């Protein structure tokens, strides 16, 4: 089984963040945990969302961001970003959006997770760092990160590896979904293929079904 190094497990509560466009209530300012933490169907213990309309819920219980993308953003903006700068719960070295597929199953400590959908480009990241073009650049590079649902709850330790348990047979990658969401939006064949995977998040499924 393939293993990925977890560089950080992070949680946070909503706080009022001062930005160049005024105050913003957000939970993007997360802290790394240094002891075992419980992962439930909805979140890591101690993790909450300020905007519960667009974040959280069973299909978005855990947000993962590939650690290797940090180097690109550092080079592009000539600015240092430390884990977890982008509000993710898991910062993981190795796999990315071109490798991870909707429905892929992973083990993390005693818990089991399943890829459900890409993370949408977030204006809050742009506001936090004063980088107005960040969502656009994220779309251009495809460096979105992605969400996972919790199939089995369990205790997770900071030193645990993320272990690939099972690849989804259809192998609709996160990058494939991003392509339809942001580039090839009217391609009904691609949309239909994405909709074939049962693990696709319910909200995204409904949105894509309206395009057919």
C-alpha positions, 0 to 999 in steps of 0.5 A, a space after each residue: 500500500 502506498 504511504 504519504 507523509 503527513 506534514 501537519 494535522 491542523 484545526 481551528 475555530 472562527 476568529 475575526 481576522 484583520 485584512 486590507 479589505 476590513 475584518 473577516 470572520 474565518 476559521 482559516 487560521 488553524 493551528 497544528 496539533 501535537 497530540 492524538 486527536 479524534 476524527 469524527 464524521 464531521 471534523 477533527 475535534 477542535 475544528 470548526 467553520 465560520 461559513 457553514 454554507 460553503 464549508 463543513 458537513 459530511 462530504 467536506 469533513 477534512 480538507 487536504 492540501 499537498 505540501 509540495 504546492 507550498 514551494 510553488 506559491 513561495 517562488 511565485 509570490 516571493 513569500 514564505 508560507 508555513 503549514 497550514 497557511 491555506 486552511 487545510 486540515 491535512 498537509 500531505 507530502 506526495 500525491 496531488 490532484 492529478 493522482 487522487 481520484 474521487 472515491 479513493 480510500 485512505 487510512 489515517 490512524 484508526 480512521 478511514 477517509 474517502 475523496 469526495 470533491 475538489 476544494 474550490 478556490 477560496 477568496 478568504 486565502 486571498 484576503 488573508 494574505 492580500 493576494 487578490 489573484 490567488 484564486 485565479 492562479 490556483 485555478 490556472 495551476 490546478 492546485 486546489 487541494 481536495 475534500 474527504 469524507 470520513 467513512 470510519 471515525 477514529 483516533 489520529 496521531 500527528 505521526 500517522 501516515 496517510 495510507 492508500 487503501 483502495 483506488 476507485 475503479 473509475 479513477 476520476 481524478 480531482 484534476 478531471 473534476 477541476 477541468 470541468 468546473 473551470 475550463 471545459 464547463 459544457 463538455 457533457 461527456 466529461 460531466 456524465 463520466 464524472 457523475 458515474 462515480 458514486 463517491 462524488 459529493 452530493 452538492 457537486 453532483 446536483 450542480 453538475 446534473 443541472 448542466 445536462 
